[in-house]
Amino acid sequence: MKTVYSPLHAGHAGQMELVTSAIVPGFEKPSRAEFIKARVESEKLGPIIGPVEHDLSAAKRIHRSDYIDFLPTVWPAWKAAGFEGTAMPFTWPTRGLRGDVPPKRVDALLGYYSFDAGATFVEGTWTAIKSSYDVALTAAALVKGGERSAFALCRPPGHHAGAAFMGGYCFINNAAVAAQWFLDHGARRISILDVDYHHGNGTQEIFYDRADVQVLNLHGDPMVEYPFFLGHADERGAGEGEGFNINYPMPFGTNWDAWNASLEDACAKLAAYAPDIVIVSLGVDTFEKDPISQFKLKSPDYPKIGHRIAKLGLPTLFVMEGGYAVEEIGINAVGVLTGFEDR
């Protein structure tokens, strides 16, 4: 399996984020990607290649143009306004306020285009976002070109980014962009299987009324877990998309047996949908030692995930999402990939 990786991700470093009661150093840090890359190398998974540069037209097939146009301007505008430190929002257009008129100040626009203060900016953030997008599309092209699978080692991740909002460390929804790219290049239908601990709210929002992309999410119960405001089991899609959005919310403390039961059901529904290609939003924050998650999967469980996905017998693109137990992230992420390769 080829891995696509860009060192430009490292520009997104030293950013702060707002979590409950505090502004803290970001959990989403460069060492995440470096530990994964090192494990890819030590396990001899396959060649590591750099991305091909793409324009932003594929991003604008998924995201609103004004949102994508805003992202490269954030840091220059932040500095031009005389602000210091991490660029982050502090106010949001919630219920009862106007959300149809973009303000002019960059700090206000950050709130207009976000749902939290976890997707924040430093000088190298846009370069990292763009490189992550290029990584995803380059890996997608490998699968379209006949590879059985490919691994997009994306950083920053993407599954919390919606059509016109960032959040949860995510800016461009790499998995969603890849799905649309496959459809634009001849695929009839795509399944996105999101195994990250946190619900892929952005992916759900993007495809909720569509029948050509099936979205399956296995995640922490949104009644008690971030991102809270999507991810319930009764969210099944709307209009033409009715029945093609499938959520598996699970309680704190979920272990392998319970989590795997959801995976089996998801794989059965995926197989029945009969997509041309599977995209796996690969988060490994389901791990028992993850600092911001509450599931209890162990390192030996991750190859089993890959093995089960391989049994679907479909071309598969793995797109890196979350996972914050830095020392184990490489073991667990690459464990899924080696499990897929071993079948």
Backbone torsions as a table, in degrees:
resi	resn	phi	psi	omega
1	MET	NA	127.9	176.6
2	LYS	-80.1	142.6	173.9
3	THR	-111.3	133.8	174.4
4	VAL	-106.1	129.0	-172.5
5	TYR	-146.1	143.0	174.1
6	SER	-127.3	131.0	176.0
7	PRO	-69.2	-11.3	-178.8
8	LEU	-66.6	-14.5	176.0
9	HIS	-56.8	-28.1	-173.4
10	ALA	-66.8	-13.5	176.3
11	GLY	-66.0	-24.1	177.7
12	HIS	-88.7	86.7	-172.5
13	ALA	-148.4	144.8	177.4
14	GLY	80.2	7.3	179.7
15	GLN	-73.3	151.9	174.8
16	MET	-100.7	162.2	176.7
17	GLU	-143.6	156.2	175.3
18	LEU	-95.2	121.5	170.9
19	VAL	-122.1	-179.7	-177.6
20	THR	-50.7	115.1	172.0
21	SER	75.2	2.2	-175.2
22	ALA	-157.1	153.9	166.5
23	ILE	-101.3	120.6	-170.1
24	VAL	-131.9	162.3	172.2
25	PRO	-58.4	139.9	-175.5
26	GLY	-61.0	135.9	174.2
27	PHE	-71.1	-25.0	-178.2
28	GLU	-87.0	97.7	-169.1
29	LYS	-126.0	160.8	-176.3
30	PRO	-58.7	-31.1	-178.0
31	SER	-60.9	-23.7	177.2
32	ARG	-56.3	-53.5	-178.0
33	ALA	-67.6	-34.7	-177.4
34	GLU	-70.4	-38.2	175.5
35	PHE	-64.0	-38.5	179.0
36	ILE	-67.2	-46.6	179.4
37	LYS	-58.4	-43.9	179.8
38	ALA	-61.9	-37.2	179.1
39	ARG	-71.5	-38.2	174.1
40	VAL	-55.5	-43.1	-178.9
41	GLU	-69.3	-45.8	-176.1
42	SER	-69.6	-29.9	178.0
43	GLU	-86.3	-3.8	-179.5
44	LYS	52.9	46.6	-179.4
45	LEU	-62.3	-36.8	-178.3
46	GLY	156.5	-176.5	-177.8
47	PRO	-62.9	146.3	171.3
48	ILE	-108.6	123.3	-176.7
49	ILE	-123.2	158.7	177.0
50	GLY	-86.1	162.9	-178.7
51	PRO	-81.4	156.1	168.2
52	VAL	-88.8	136.9	178.6
53	GLU	-73.1	141.1	179.1
54	HIS	-127.6	152.7	169.5
55	ASP	-76.4	-179.5	-172.9
56	LEU	-93.6	11.8	-178.1
57	SER	-63.4	-37.5	179.1
58	ALA	-66.9	-36.1	176.3
59	ALA	-63.5	-37.7	-177.9
60	LYS	-77.4	-7.2	170.3
61	ARG	-75.2	-19.6	-178.0
62	ILE	-111.8	-44.9	-176.4
63	HIS	-100.4	154.5	175.2
64	ARG	-63.9	139.4	-175.6
65	SER	-59.4	-40.3	-178.1
66	ASP	-64.9	-34.4	177.9
67	TYR	-66.3	-48.2	179.3
68	ILE	-62.8	-40.0	178.9
69	ASP	-64.3	-28.9	-179.0
70	PHE	-70.2	-38.4	-169.6
71	LEU	-56.2	-46.7	-179.2
72	PRO	-68.9	-14.6	-175.4
73	THR	-90.4	-11.0	-168.7
74	VAL	-60.2	-55.2	-173.9
75	TRP	-66.4	-45.1	176.1
76	PRO	-58.2	-40.2	-179.8
77	ALA	-69.1	-36.5	178.6
78	TRP	-61.5	-46.3	-179.7
79	LYS	-69.7	-39.4	-180.0
80	ALA	-63.5	-29.1	178.4
81	ALA	-78.4	-6.5	178.8
82	GLY	86.5	12.1	179.8
83	PHE	-81.0	151.5	177.4
84	GLU	-115.8	164.7	174.8
85	GLY	73.9	-166.3	-177.9
86	THR	-65.3	134.8	175.1
87	ALA	-80.9	116.0	179.4
88	MET	-146.4	155.2	179.1
89	PRO	-78.9	162.4	174.0
90	PHE	-138.5	-2.7	177.7
91	THR	-146.5	145.8	-172.9
92	TRP	-133.5	147.6	179.8
93	PRO	-80.7	78.1	-175.2
94	THR	-79.1	-174.6	-177.8
95	ARG	-52.7	134.3	178.7
96	GLY	90.1	-11.8	177.1
97	LEU	-103.1	165.4	-178.3
98	ARG	-82.7	124.9	176.7
99	GLY	-112.9	10.6	-175.9
100	ASP	-103.3	-1.7	-178.0
101	VAL	-123.4	105.2	179.8
102	PRO	-65.7	130.4	176.0
103	PRO	-72.0	175.9	-176.8
104	LYS	-99.3	-26.8	-177.5
105	ARG	-76.8	141.0	-175.9
106	VAL	-64.9	-36.4	179.8
107	ASP	-67.0	-33.8	176.1
108	ALA	-73.1	-39.2	177.2
109	LEU	-63.1	-33.5	175.9
110	LEU	-59.9	-37.8	175.1
111	GLY	-72.3	-38.1	178.9
112	TYR	-59.5	-36.4	-176.2
113	TYR	-104.6	27.3	-179.4
114	SER	-147.3	166.9	173.5
115	PHE	-119.4	-3.8	174.6
116	ASP	-154.8	-175.5	177.8
117	ALA	-113.4	43.9	175.6
118	GLY	-104.1	-23.5	176.6
119	ALA	-96.8	90.1	-173.4
120	THR	-116.2	168.7	-169.9
121	PHE	-123.4	139.8	163.7
122	VAL	-125.8	-174.1	-172.0
123	GLU	-57.9	-39.2	-175.3
124	GLY	-94.6	10.4	-173.4
125	THR	-66.7	-47.3	-178.2
126	TRP	-60.8	-42.0	178.8
127	THR	-59.0	-39.6	177.9
128	ALA	-67.2	-43.2	178.1
129	ILE	-58.1	-47.8	-178.2
130	LYS	-64.4	-38.8	179.4
131	SER	-66.8	-36.4	178.4
132	SER	-64.0	-42.5	175.5
133	TYR	-60.5	-45.5	178.3
134	ASP	-62.9	-39.0	177.5
135	VAL	-59.3	-46.7	-178.2
136	ALA	-62.3	-45.6	-178.4
137	LEU	-69.5	-34.6	177.5
138	THR	-65.9	-42.2	178.0
139	ALA	-67.4	-37.2	176.3
140	ALA	-60.5	-40.6	179.2
141	ALA	-64.0	-32.2	176.0
142	LEU	-62.5	-44.1	-179.7
143	VAL	-67.6	-43.7	177.4
144	LYS	-60.9	-33.0	-179.2
145	GLY	-77.3	-1.0	174.2
146	GLY	118.9	-6.0	176.2
147	GLU	-66.5	140.2	177.8
148	ARG	-64.4	-32.9	-178.5
149	SER	-158.1	164.1	173.3
150	ALA	-155.5	155.7	-179.1
151	PHE	-118.6	116.5	174.4
152	ALA	-92.7	104.8	-178.8
153	LEU	-83.4	74.6	-174.5
154	CYS	-81.9	134.5	168.5
155	ARG	-152.8	124.1	4.0
156	PRO	-70.2	162.7	178.7
157	PRO	-72.8	-173.8	-172.4
158	GLY	-141.6	-15.8	-163.3
159	HIS	-72.8	-10.5	174.5
160	HIS	-89.3	-8.3	-179.1
161	ALA	-82.0	126.6	178.2
162	GLY	-98.0	-169.5	-176.1
163	ALA	-59.3	-33.5	-178.6
164	ALA	-142.2	31.4	177.2
165	PHE	-149.3	148.8	172.7
166	MET	-106.8	169.8	177.0
167	GLY	159.3	162.8	175.1
168	GLY	57.1	39.1	179.9
169	TYR	74.2	5.1	-171.4
170	CYS	-114.1	142.1	-175.3
171	PHE	-126.5	-56.2	171.8
172	ILE	-110.5	133.0	-177.7
173	ASN	-82.2	93.7	-173.0
174	ASN	-61.6	-41.5	179.9
175	ALA	-65.3	-42.3	179.3
176	ALA	-66.1	-41.5	176.9
177	VAL	-60.3	-43.9	179.2
178	ALA	-63.1	-40.9	179.1
179	ALA	-59.8	-47.7	179.6
180	GLN	-65.0	-37.1	178.7
181	TRP	-62.2	-42.5	176.7
182	PHE	-61.3	-44.0	179.6
183	LEU	-63.7	-39.1	179.3
184	ASP	-70.3	-15.1	179.6
185	HIS	-114.1	29.9	166.8
186	GLY	110.5	-12.4	177.9
187	ALA	-69.9	150.0	179.1
188	ARG	-93.6	-40.2	-178.9
189	ARG	-152.5	148.5	-175.6
190	ILE	-129.3	143.2	169.0
191	SER	-111.4	133.9	172.3
192	ILE	-109.6	116.0	178.3
193	LEU	-104.9	109.7	-175.3
194	ASP	-102.3	111.1	-177.3
195	VAL	-105.6	11.1	176.1
196	ASP	-66.2	150.0	178.2
197	TYR	-61.2	-36.7	-177.8
198	HIS	-93.2	137.0	-178.4
199	HIS	-57.4	136.4	177.4
200	GLY	-80.5	71.5	-174.2
201	ASN	-63.4	-34.6	178.3
202	GLY	-65.6	-44.3	179.0
203	THR	-62.2	-43.5	177.8
204	GLN	-59.9	-47.2	-178.0
205	GLU	-60.2	-39.2	-176.6
206	ILE	-66.7	-41.5	-171.5
207	PHE	-107.7	11.1	-167.8
208	TYR	-61.7	-29.2	-178.1
209	ASP	-109.8	25.9	-178.3
210	ARG	-120.8	145.7	179.8
211	ALA	-100.6	-8.9	-175.7
212	ASP	-91.4	-4.4	174.2
213	VAL	-132.7	114.8	174.8
214	GLN	-88.0	130.9	-179.2
215	VAL	-119.0	122.0	179.6
216	LEU	-122.1	124.4	-176.5
217	ASN	-121.1	127.7	172.7
218	LEU	-111.9	120.3	-165.6
219	HIS	-164.1	171.5	175.2
220	GLY	-67.9	143.8	-177.4
221	ASP	-58.2	121.1	-176.6
222	PRO	-67.9	-10.2	173.8
223	MET	-66.1	-25.1	-177.2
224	VAL	-131.5	-0.1	-172.6
225	GLU	-134.7	142.9	174.2
226	TYR	-54.4	141.7	6.2
227	PRO	-90.0	11.9	167.0
228	PHE	72.5	-45.6	-163.5
229	PHE	-100.6	7.3	166.7
230	LEU	-147.6	163.0	174.7
231	GLY	117.3	7.0	179.4
232	HIS	-76.7	155.4	-175.6
233	ALA	-67.1	-23.1	-178.6
234	ASP	-84.6	2.9	176.8
235	GLU	-88.1	97.4	-169.6
236	ARG	-110.5	4.1	-174.4
237	GLY	105.1	168.3	-178.1
238	ALA	-137.9	149.7	178.7
239	GLY	57.4	-129.7	179.1
240	GLU	-62.3	-21.0	-179.2
241	GLY	-86.3	0.1	-179.4
242	GLU	-56.5	124.7	178.9
243	GLY	92.9	-7.6	-176.0
244	PHE	-104.3	3.1	171.2
245	ASN	-113.7	121.1	-173.5
246	ILE	-130.2	120.3	-177.9
247	ASN	-112.4	141.6	177.6
248	TYR	-124.7	75.8	177.5
249	PRO	-72.0	136.9	-176.8
250	MET	-132.9	152.6	-174.5
251	PRO	-79.0	163.2	170.9
252	PHE	-51.6	144.2	176.3
253	GLY	85.4	3.4	-179.6
254	THR	-58.2	128.7	179.8
255	ASN	-102.1	-176.2	-175.3
256	TRP	-58.8	-45.6	-175.0
257	ASP	-59.8	-45.9	-179.9
258	ALA	-70.0	-42.3	179.4
259	TRP	-64.1	-42.1	-178.8
260	ASN	-65.1	-31.5	176.2
261	ALA	-62.1	-39.2	175.8
262	SER	-67.0	-40.9	178.3
263	LEU	-60.4	-43.1	179.9
264	GLU	-61.7	-43.9	179.0
265	ASP	-64.5	-41.8	178.7
266	ALA	-62.1	-42.4	-179.6
267	CYS	-65.8	-36.2	177.2
268	ALA	-64.8	-43.1	178.9
269	LYS	-68.1	-36.7	177.5
270	LEU	-63.4	-46.5	-179.9
271	ALA	-61.2	-38.8	179.6
272	ALA	-66.6	-32.5	177.8
273	TYR	-69.3	-28.1	175.9
274	ALA	58.0	59.3	178.2
275	PRO	-73.2	162.8	173.7
276	ASP	-77.0	-32.6	-174.8
277	ILE	-144.4	144.5	173.1
278	VAL	-106.5	132.7	169.9
279	ILE	-111.0	124.0	178.1
280	VAL	-102.2	114.6	169.7
281	SER	-78.1	101.2	-167.5
282	LEU	-93.5	95.4	169.6
283	GLY	-107.6	139.7	179.0
284	VAL	-118.8	26.2	174.9
285	ASP	-80.9	8.8	168.3
286	THR	-75.1	-5.7	-176.4
287	PHE	-65.9	143.2	-175.1
288	GLU	-61.1	-24.4	-178.4
289	LYS	-102.7	9.5	-179.2
290	ASP	-64.9	134.6	-173.0
291	PRO	-73.8	-16.1	-177.5
292	ILE	-124.1	21.5	-175.7
293	SER	-136.7	167.9	-169.0
294	GLN	-132.7	19.3	173.6
295	PHE	-93.6	173.5	-170.6
296	LYS	-127.7	31.7	175.8
297	LEU	-70.1	149.2	-179.0
298	LYS	-112.1	161.4	-176.5
299	SER	-54.7	-39.9	178.8
300	PRO	-65.9	-11.7	179.3
301	ASP	-77.5	-25.3	-171.4
302	TYR	-69.1	-39.4	173.7
303	PRO	-60.0	-28.8	178.2
304	LYS	-65.8	-34.6	177.1
305	ILE	-62.3	-50.0	179.2
306	GLY	-60.1	-40.6	179.9
307	HIS	-61.5	-42.4	-178.9
308	ARG	-67.5	-40.4	178.6
309	ILE	-64.2	-38.8	178.9
310	ALA	-61.8	-33.0	-179.6
311	LYS	-64.8	-16.2	175.3
312	LEU	-66.6	-24.5	176.3
313	GLY	69.1	31.9	-175.9
314	LEU	-121.0	150.0	172.8
315	PRO	-55.6	135.3	-169.5
316	THR	-135.6	129.2	173.9
317	LEU	-109.4	120.8	175.3
318	PHE	-95.0	126.8	-179.5
319	VAL	-120.0	121.0	-174.9
320	MET	-69.7	133.0	175.9
321	GLU	-118.8	-111.7	-171.8
322	GLY	-98.3	-178.0	-176.6
323	GLY	135.0	117.0	-167.2
324	TYR	-128.3	1.8	170.4
325	ALA	-83.1	88.1	-161.0
326	VAL	-59.1	-42.7	-176.0
327	GLU	-65.6	-30.4	-178.4
328	GLU	-98.5	-6.9	-173.8
329	ILE	-60.8	-38.0	179.0
330	GLY	-66.5	-44.2	178.6
331	ILE	-57.8	-46.5	-173.3
332	ASN	-76.6	-43.7	179.6
333	ALA	-64.7	-47.8	-179.4
334	VAL	-71.7	-25.1	173.4
335	GLY	-58.7	-41.3	176.1
336	VAL	-60.7	-43.0	-175.8
337	LEU	-69.9	-41.3	178.0
338	THR	-68.9	-34.4	175.2
339	GLY	-63.0	-39.0	176.5
340	PHE	-64.5	-43.6	-178.7
341	GLU	-65.7	-35.9	-178.4
342	ASP	-76.2	-22.5	-178.4
343	ARG	54.1	NA	NA
